[in-house]
Amino acid sequence: MSHRAKFIKEITFRDPNTGEMVEMEVYKHENGGIFAIDSSFLEQVVEDEEKMETVILDPFSQISEPESLYLEGN
């Protein structure tokens, strides 16, 4: 099973561990949860060429049963 999340906006914040500025992409999950992912990580993710969507592990799925999450937008 897969879920979807829509892009909201990109934000920048200071990493509390390194002090460096980090670019994050903010998404809203279809269940209402909001989460952010490091933009540099997303650049490394392979895109699903057929659907032209970025696929990652769903942060809201059960750890024992990880599911795919399709990121829309941006």
Secondary structure, 3 states (H helix, E strand, C coil): CEEEEEEEEEEEEECCCCCCEEEEEEEEECCCCEEEEEHHHHHHCCEECCCCEEEEECCCCCCCCCCEEEEECC
